[in-house]
Each structure stands twice: as structure tokens, then as C-alpha cells.
């Protein structure tokens, strides 16, 4: 048995670049920064930032095009993909990407509650869109997604109940 699953919460480094292919299939790519801060033995605060190449397809790419902007904080679930190519000089290049399956756009709290948009890829590669206020899921599938609403009744993938949700 093997598992390839990535969960990241970070800040978007650039606005998504969206390309459309045959039959209107969309692909969005953008960098995501995750940071951790610690104090070294000299008492200095050190921040270490990792950059991740995010790739979203189809309905998730369209959501990113409309909702994700530079500086947005997002929660993303996906898998690691490594691919290689030959550049114009004939050198082999390797790139590691995060292929997103679910996306939560985290918004800063306004007053006492926050609103988050949850988007996930369904079994037919559609997208399910949810709005949650103060941690409570509120089903509202994307128009025309063709994904049954019951795909989110248990929350995010791997969540057993509402207490397992990331917001």
C-alpha cells in the first residue's frame, strides 16, 4: 500500500496563470509559499519559506482564476507529481508540482466570524463548492458541476465530522 497526499496552508505568490485546452479544459498554475518560524540557540527568530508549484485542472482551475489572487491564503489538498522535460539547450530538467484535489480559500476574519470557500474535485473531475461560516459547512455546489451534493457530507477528505474541518 502507498499513499501520496499533501496538505498545505500558505500564501499565493503570484496570480494564477490559467490556460484553456481542447474542449474548454482549464489548467491553473501558481506558486504557494509555506513558512515556519523558530528561535535558534542564539535567541534569533528564523523564518524558513518553502515554495510549491500548484497545478489545478478543470473546475478547480476556473475557481482559482476567479477567486485566488496574489497574497491569498489557501488550504490545499493534493498529491506530489514529479515530471521531467528537456529544455531548449538539451538539458534535462525536473519539476515537482502539487496536483490539487481540494482547495479552501481562507479569508481573514471580519468581526467574529470567517467565511471560507471550499472547492474539491469530484469523481467525474467536476468541482464541489461549499461555503462555511464559523466552521459550519453549508452545501452549495458549483453551477453545472454535475457532482452530487452528498460528496461533502463528511467534510473534507479524511474528515470524520465537523470538528475535523480546517476552519
C-alpha positions in Angstrom: 0.0 0.0 0.0 1.2 3.5 -0.7 -0.2 7.0 -0.1 0.6 10.2 -2.0 -1.2 13.0 -0.2 -0.1 16.6 0.6 -1.9 19.2 2.7 -0.6 22.7 2.6 -1.7 26.0 4.1 0.1 29.0 2.7 0.1 32.3 0.8 -0.2 32.6 -3.0 3.0 34.1 -4.5 1.5 35.2 -7.9 -1.9 35.4 -9.5 -2.8 32.1 -11.1 -1.9 31.6 -14.8 -4.8 29.9 -16.5 -4.6 28.2 -19.9 -7.5 26.6 -21.8 -7.1 23.5 -23.9 -9.3 21.4 -26.2 -13.0 21.2 -25.1 -12.5 24.1 -22.7 -10.3 22.2 -20.2 -8.7 24.7 -17.9 -5.3 24.4 -16.1 -4.2 26.9 -13.4 -0.7 27.2 -12.1 0.7 29.4 -9.3 3.4 29.3 -6.6 2.4 28.8 -2.9 4.7 29.8 0.0 4.6 27.9 3.3 6.7 29.3 6.2 7.8 28.1 9.6 9.3 30.2 12.2 11.6 29.1 15.1 14.1 30.5 17.5 17.7 29.4 17.2 20.1 28.8 20.1 21.2 32.5 20.0 17.6 33.6 20.5 17.2 34.9 16.9 13.9 34.3 15.2 14.4 32.4 12.0 11.7 32.1 9.3 12.2 29.4 6.6 10.0 29.6 3.5 9.3 26.7 1.0 7.8 27.4 -2.4 5.5 24.9 -4.0 4.3 24.8 -7.6 0.5 24.3 -7.5 -1.4 22.9 -10.5 -5.2 22.8 -10.7 -7.3 21.4 -13.5 -10.8 21.9 -14.9 -13.4 23.4 -12.5 -10.8 23.9 -9.7 -8.7 25.9 -12.2 -11.7 28.1 -13.1 -12.3 28.7 -9.3 -8.7 29.7 -8.9 -9.0 32.1 -11.9 -11.9 33.9 -10.3 -11.1 33.7 -6.6 -7.3 33.2 -5.9 -5.1 36.2 -6.0 -1.5 37.0 -5.0 -1.4 37.1 -1.2 -4.5 34.9 -0.8 -4.2 32.4 2.0 -5.3 28.9 0.9 -5.6 25.4 2.2 -4.9 22.8 -0.5 -5.1 19.0 -0.6 -3.4 17.2 -3.4 -0.6 14.9 -4.4 3.0 15.3 -5.4 3.8 14.9 -9.0 7.4 15.0 -10.5 7.9 15.3 -14.2 10.9 16.0 -16.4 11.5 17.7 -19.7 14.4 18.7 -22.0 15.0 22.5 -22.2 15.9 24.4 -25.4 19.6 23.7 -24.6 19.1 20.0 -24.4 19.4 19.8 -20.6 17.2 17.5 -18.6 15.0 19.5 -16.2 12.9 18.2 -13.3 10.0 19.9 -11.6 7.9 18.9 -8.6 4.3 20.0 -8.5 1.4 19.7 -6.2 -1.6 18.5 -8.2 -4.6 19.9 -6.3 -7.7 17.8 -5.5 -9.4 20.2 -3.0 -9.0 23.9 -2.3 -10.2 26.1 0.6 -9.8 29.8 0.2 -9.2 31.2 3.6 -10.4 34.7 4.3 -9.4 36.9 7.2 -12.0 37.2 10.0 -14.3 40.1 9.8 -15.9 40.8 13.1 -16.4 37.5 14.9 -16.8 35.1 12.0 -14.9 34.0 8.9 -16.1 32.8 5.6 -14.2 30.2 3.7 -14.8 28.8 0.2 -14.2 25.0 -0.1 -13.7 23.5 -3.6 -12.9 19.9 -4.3 -12.6 17.7 -7.3 -15.4 15.1 -7.6 -15.1 11.6 -9.1 -16.1 13.0 -12.5 -13.4 15.7 -12.3 -16.1 18.4 -11.6 -15.9 20.7 -8.6 -17.9 21.0 -5.5 -18.1 24.4 -3.9 -19.1 25.0 -0.3 -19.3 28.0 2.0 -18.6 27.7 5.6 -19.2 30.3 8.3 -17.7 29.8 11.7 -16.7 26.2 10.9 -20.2 25.0 9.7 -20.4 23.5 6.2 -23.2 25.0 4.1 -23.7 22.9 0.9 -23.9 25.0 -2.3 -22.5 23.1 -5.3 -21.0 25.0 -8.2 -23.4 25.6 -11.0 -23.3 22.9 -13.6 -20.7 20.8 -11.8 -22.7 17.6 -12.1 -21.3 16.4 -8.8 -23.8 15.1 -6.3 -24.0 17.2 -3.2 -23.6 14.2 -0.9 -19.9 14.1 -1.7 -19.2 16.6 1.1 -21.4 15.4 3.8 -18.4 14.1 5.8 -16.5 17.4 5.3 -13.1 17.5 3.7 -11.5 14.2 2.5 -10.4 12.3 5.6 -12.6 14.3 7.9 -14.9 12.2 10.2 -17.0 15.1 11.4 -17.3 18.9 11.5 -14.6 19.0 14.3 -12.0 17.7 11.7 -12.6 20.6 9.3 -9.7 23.0 8.9 -11.7 26.1 9.8 
